[in-house]
Amino acid sequence: MRGDAAARTDESEKAMTNPLGANTPRRGALPEPPTGWPIGSYPTYAEAQRAVDYLSDQNFSVEDVTIVGVNLMQVERVLGRLTWAKVIGGGVVSGAWLGVFFGLLLGIVTGGFLAPLIVGIVGGIIFGVISTTIPYAATRGTRDFASSMQLVAGRYDVLCAPRTAEAARDLLAKLAL
């Protein structure tokens, strides 16, 4: 029975992801809470990332380290007021860029560039205006603002496997100096 738990732990350690997408978790795997001993707590993600980067620079086995966001909050930052002019203008601009792309693509396929480019831009503008005005009209004035959403944490704890946690704490104490 103990062997099964160790195998699951090894499997979950291998399931960690990297920026390139390698070692992704196996499909259908259930999320597991993080484990390890706390070696540092930071108010921002950048500071927690700096601590782990420092450990890496000191040739510490960072595979034993996990950054955990604690007290998660969904933050919606209001960017500005939406008006019909802004919605239509945004649709024109985004549609025109899409039209340039498809017009150039069509020009490569057909051999001519000016006519396909004009058709692509006009078609893109029409598509852009329609795709922005219909959703805006559907809100009927109940959401007249633009915003962006973020998931942030109140603090970021850095955890480490128990076998190397003391060494990691010692290294991070040097960073604090």
N, C-alpha and C positions, 0 to 999 in steps of 0.2 A: 504494500500500500504506500509506503514511504517513497518508493521508487517512482510511482505514478505522479506524486506531487512534485518531485524534483524534475521529472520530465516535462510537466506542465510549466514549471518555472522556467526551465531552459527554453521551452517553446515560446513562452511569452517574451523572453528576452530577445529571441531571434525575430520576433514579430515587430520589433521597433522599426520605425521608418526613418529614412534619411531624405535630404532634400532632392535627391535624384529619383526617389520612389522605389529603390531596391529594398528588399526584405520587408515587403508589405505584409500585414497580418493576413492569415489565411481566411478565406471567405467563410462567413458564418461564425467566426470566433466571437465569443462574448467579451465585452469590455471587462477589464479587471482593475481594481483600485491599485494605485501605486504602492510599492513597498520600499522599505529602506529606512535608514536612520537620518534624521535631519542634520545637515552639515552647514546650512545657511538659510537665512530668510531675507528677502529683498522687497522693497516697495514697488519696483518696476521690473518688467521682463528684461529690459536692457541690462540691468545690474545683475540679474540672475544669469543671463547669457554670458556676461563678462566674467562672472565667477567660474562658469564651466569652461569658458575659453582659456582662462588662466590655468585651470587644472590641466587642460589639454596641452598648453604650452610647457607645462612642467612634466610632461610625459606620464601623467596620471592616467589610469585606465578609465576613461570617461564612459565606457560601456556600462559601468556600474552606477552611473549618475542619472537622475531623473529630475526634470523641472516640473513642479506641480503648481498650477494656478489655484489659489484658495479664495473663497468668497467671490464666486463668479457673478458678474453683472452684465446685463445686456444694455449697452449705451447707444442711444440714438442721438446723433448730433445733427441739429437742424442747420441746413446749409443756406436756406433762403426761401423767400416766398415764391410760389408758382403763380404765373398769370397765363392767360391764353397766348399772349405774344411769346413768352418764354417757351411754352410747350411746343407751339408751332415752329418757332425758330430752332429749337433743339431737334425737332423732327426733320426740318429741312437740312440742317448741317449733317446730322448722322446719316440721313438718307442719301445725301450727295456723296459722302465718302464711300458708302456702300455701292452707290451707282458708279463711281469712278473705278472701283475695284472690278465690278462685273463688266463695265464697259471695256476696260483694258483687257480683261480675260476674253471677252467676246471678240475684241479686235485682234488678239493673237490667233484665235481660232479661224476667223473669217479673212484675215489679211488686211482689212481696212481699219483705220483707227478713229477717224473723226466721227463718222456716223454712229458706230457702236458706242463710242464714248458719250455722245450727246444722248442717245437713247438710254444708256445706262444711268446717266445723271438724272434725266427727267423721271425715269422709272423709279430710281432710288429715292428721289425727293417725294414722289407721290406715296411710295411705300412708307417712308419715314414719317410723313405727316399723318397718314392714317394710323400707323402703329403707335404714335404718341398721343394723338387726340382722342381716340376711342377710350383708352383706359382712363385718361384724365376726365373726360366727360362722364364716365361711369361713376366716378367718385361723387359727383354732384356737389362739389364745393366742400366736402367733409375733410378733405386732405389737400389744402392749398399750400403745401410747402414741400421742399425737397430735403432729404436727409440721408445720412449714411449710418449703418448699424455696425457696431463692434461688440465683441465679447471680450471683456477685460476682467482682471482679477484684482482683488483688494491687496493681495500680496502674492509673492512667488517663493515657494519653498524649494530648496534643492535637497534632494534625498540621495543617499548613497547606500550601496549594499553594505551590510554590517561588517563584512570581512575587510573592507578598505575604508570605512567611514572615518576612523580615527586619523589616518594619514591624510585624507581629504580635508578634514577640519584643520589639521596643522598647516597645510598648504594655504588654505583660505585665510587663516589667521595672519600669514605673511602678507597676503594681498591687502588686508585691512590696514596694515601698517603703511 
